[in-house]
């Protein structure tokens, strides 16, 4: 089992769109429906939401 991941920059409202793009772009992979999102740069260290960084991980199923 492997994970596929991407970092996205910008407000949290962009995360859903980024996930949808990942599923469409990599439809040849058997991506799980669940995602795991890690806040790398968030409101605790950055006041400008455009500079937020979120790591998105999706498991690649067999």
N, C-alpha and C positions, 0 to 999 in steps of 0.2 A: 504494500500500500504506500502510495506517495502523496505528497501535497503539492498543489499548484498555488503559487502566491503572486501577488502584485501589490505594490505600494501605490496609493492614490493620494493626491494633494488637493486640498480644498475643504469646503464645509462638509459636515456630516450628511447633509442633504444630497450630496453627490454619490454617496456610497452605493445606494441601491442601483443607480444608473450604471456605475462602474461594474457592479456584479452582473447586471444584465448583459452588458457588452462582453464580459468574460465568457459567459455561457454561450452567447451567439458566436463569438470569434473562435472558441475552442470546442465547438460542438462535436468534433471528432474524438474528444476525450470523454470518458465516462465520469463526468464530474458529479459529486454528491450534491444533494439539494441543500445541505446545511453549509453555512460559511462560519468562519471564526474571524473576528475583526479585532485587531489590536491597535489601540491608540498609541502612536509613536510620539507625535507632537500634538498636544491638545491644549485645552483652555487653561491648564495649570502652568504652562510654560510659554504660551503664545497667545497674544490678545487678538491677532488678526486671523479670522477663520480661514482665509485663503491660504494660510501657511500651515494649516493642520495637515498631518500626515497619518494615514491609516493603512496598516498592513492587512490585506484581505487574503485569507487562506481557504482553499477548497480542496477537500480530499479527492484524489483520483481513485475511483473504485475499480476493482478487477473486472 
